[in-house]
C-alpha cells in the first residue's frame, strides 16, 4: 500500500473517479426464473413457505442475486472501468479480496418464467481503511434487476474489501483468543440454558405440534406464541456443509467443517463436524451430538462424525 499522505490523497482521488461509472451494462440472466432453482434453494435452506411452490409460486426474494450470476464463465457484461479499478487496486498491493456484506431492496416478486436484465454501477470506493485482515478499500456496487419490459424487480448492493494482507504476526506466541460468545436474548435463553446442562432442546408449538429451530417467539406454521420443548436424541445427518479455509478468524483453526445438520427430529442446526478429517465430511454422513468445552465458560453443541 502507498504510505506517504500526499501519495495516498492522489491515489484516493483516482479511485473516487470511478464512482458512478458502470461495472456491468445490459446484462441478461443466463436462465429465466425457474422452479428447479427455487426448489433447490428452499431445500438447502429448509424454507417450506408455501408461497414458493405450486402453480402460482414466486421466487424467494433473497434469490434476487441468483438470477444475475454468470456461472463459471463469468460476466461478459463487465465493463473496462470495472477491470481498471480492480487493476489499480492490485497495483497498489491490494491483491486480496473478501466479500463483506450485501443489501437488497425488493420491488416486484419474480415468478417462474420471468426473464431479467441488470445493470451494475460502481456506487462508492471508500477511503483507505485498516482492518484485521489488512489495509485497503471497500468497493460498493449497486445492481438494478429489471424484467425485460423495464419494470424494476429489485436492487442488490454488494460490498467487497480489496486489501493488502496484514503482515504475519511475530513468532512470539500470543495468548489464544477466546471463541465469540453466543448472543443470548429472551427468545433463545432457554436453548442456551439447555446447552449449559448438555441438553439440546427443540421448541415445539403446543397448538399444532410443529418443531422449530432456531428458537423463535412464535410458530412459523400456525403463528401461535405457545410452546414447550423436546430434547433432541442427538442423532443426525449432514444435510449440507462448507469447509472454511479463509479468511482466518481468531480462536479458530482452519480448515474446519461447518455443517447444516438435520436432526432425527426433522429440524436443522448449523454447527461444526468434529472427530473426522474435514475432507472426509460428506452430505448424508451420520453424526452424533457431543458437547464441547472451549474454555471455562463456553460449551457448544457440535457433531461427531460417525464412520463405518
Secondary structure, DSSP 8 states (H G I E B T S, - for coil): ---SHHHHHHHHHHHHTTTT-EEEEEEE-SS---HHHHHHHHHHHT---GGGSSTT----GGGGGGGG--GGG--TTB-HHHHHHHHHHHHTT--EEEEEEEEEEE-S---TT--EEEEEEEEEE---EE-SSEEEEEEEEEEEEEETTS-EEEEEEEEEEEEEE-----SS-------------TTTHHHHHHHHTT--EEEEETTT--EESS--SS-TTT----EEEEE--SEEEEEEEEEE-SS--TT--SSEEEEEEEETTS-EEEEEEESS-GGG--TT-EEEEEEEE-SSS-EEEEEEE---
